[in-house]
């Protein structure tokens, strides 16, 4: 597979992998939990406060209102609210305020009866008490609690539009038939109210996101906002129209007809999945104002829904309890035609018993249950509950975000990819905010924007970084064919820093030459010669690399290699000697395999200080060693050819080494040098040399030593003996030739071309 196709395939796999990781996370409870905790709040704050246009209001029982309501200290036991007044200051010393608003259960309920009458006179369509009116023990109150309940019940019957709160007992196993699991209510109030229903909320200070409209059971149990809305639409005949449409009687056998009717409608749609398709448009007038459709959505839709909060606490139109009791004109105007929720709603400081966090509320501005109930009612009325796409759609969105982000960064340049990811993120956030504001559609933003886009970018950048490392490694391997590994690494990190690559070292420099190369080049075509040279250099380069050197220069059949080991003793020099022997062995092996192109390779090695640096100008540089040792190595390989040996090295290289067998070649004044060089031949590795080889080398060394002492007769005798055993030995013939021309002691020196 081509490299480009392989890269595209890997990028595709990475994109799919990132997308799948995010999608799988969002199909577990973790993803929806993150969206609810962070994404939902972000969307609400982007939208801001949404004015309440639905017919709903709140009568708030708070400290300020309680401080302006006055009751007589010596109120009549039958009617403790007789003569109740409202004002900023006490009418007299015999007047007191009701108990604190956090102790609503201690209030005389006749006060609520006064409130109901005022709200009824003002034209409130439905009154909903988010309070629990339990039976009371007379001994704990200074008035007749039964008479007090009767006064409140009379007001409820007269109004005929009051729904009161109920409570699910904490030990109830769950929703059950009828009122099982519900706390007891005062009988008079229970019978006089239009309906009684619970509205359970999480524990105090837990965040509220959803509202229960029904507890589905046999039959279903409606909650307070659902019953309140059914009461609201009854006057417009929408409820009766819906009951007729589904074939339900307007009245059913139940103590609270409205609650039963709401439950029966819900039961019909829960048990009959095709009922919704058979329902017509109902009464034209009700359908026209949307109440019929809202009621149909209430009884046929999900039992639990996400609340579409209008804003922070206090957003729902609110009047004080005291103002409502006095019949304040502004208050009467506000409540006319609305559903009015009555309950504790302290705006300055939330109380622990009815204190809930929402997406808008802070730690000291939490929202009370009465406002949550009123907001839920408004959502029912306008069908404005938040809508979530199906789980698979959310997973697809999250998948697409991760895949696109990863692909965008991997496809082209990183900067353009990052810009594209940023534009994509902003576009999705804007689209999600518009959908949330316009159609209450809750699209995921934490998954796509906070998880998948960063994850896709990080994975893509990591992938690009990995590719860069791989490319750098390839470049480094390529450079390593021409320069040492450490130099290759520095070049791949900073190709501009050529001036930093210069260093002075004590090094071994090797020069090689192939005998008969010129005639071979004349016989072969350039392509064939090239292929042969690649085969020829393979064992040579391998020998150099295996023993710690690097090839710095190749010209035709000649190679220069360097061991920049520094002055680290015999170990470095031993590796160079081993490389010389391995190189010759590899070259000879190739010559045996290809006798028609066989070349005789000779090696010269010098030891000394050199400078390693890029050499060149303009746009062409070569990394090589510069110094006398490089020149001396070339002269030594030429000397090897003159003497007929394979490896000629300066004596400093082998001094003190016992890993190789050597023989002295003498002192030679090489071409261009002013001082003679002590030259030795590396004959074999010590562990591979046989006895005959060692003896011949020792005899030759004795002859050279005799020559140095001036004992020419002994030198000639030993050399003649060696020539008999090795007639073609080059150094032996050379020295005998020199003795034949001079016959006297002299320095062994030859010109080197």
Secondary structure, 3 states (H helix, E strand, C coil): CCHHHHHHHHHHHHHHHHHHHHHHHHCCHHHHHHHHHHHHHHHHHHHCCCCCCCCEEEEEECHHHHCCEEEECCCCCCCCCCCCEECCCCCCCCEECCCCHHHHHHCCCHHHHHHHHHHHHHCCCEEEEEEECCCCCHHHCCCCHHHHHHHHHHHHHHHCCEEEEECECCCCCCCCCCCCCECCCCHHHHHHCCEEEECCCCCCCCECCEEECEECCCCCEECHHHHHHHHHHHCCCHHHHHHHHCCCCCCCCCCCHHHHHHHHHHHHHHHCCCHHHHCCCCCHHHHHCCHHHHHHHHHHCCCEEECCCCCCCCCCCEEEHHHHHHCCHHHHHHHCCCEEEEEECCCCCCCHHHCEECCCCCCCCCECHHHHHHHHHHHHHHCCCEEECCHHHHHHHHHHHHHHHHHHHHHCCHHHHHHHHHHHHHHHHHHHHHHHHHHCEECCCHHHHHHHHHHHHHHHHHHHHHHHHHHHHHHHHHHHCCCCHHHHHHHHHCCCCHHHHCEEEEEEEEEEEEECHHHHHHHCCHHHHHHHHHHHHHHHHHHHHHCCCEEEEEECCEEEEEECCCCCCHHHHHHHHHHHHHHHHHHHHHHHHCHHHCCEEEEEEEEEEEEEEEEEECCEEEEEEECHHHHHHHHHHHHHHHHCCCEEEEHHHHCCCCCEEEEEEEEECCCCCCCCEEEEEEEEECCCCCHHHHHHHHHHHHHHHHHHHCCHHHHHHHHHHHHHHCCCCHHHHHHHHHHHHHCCCCCCCCCCC
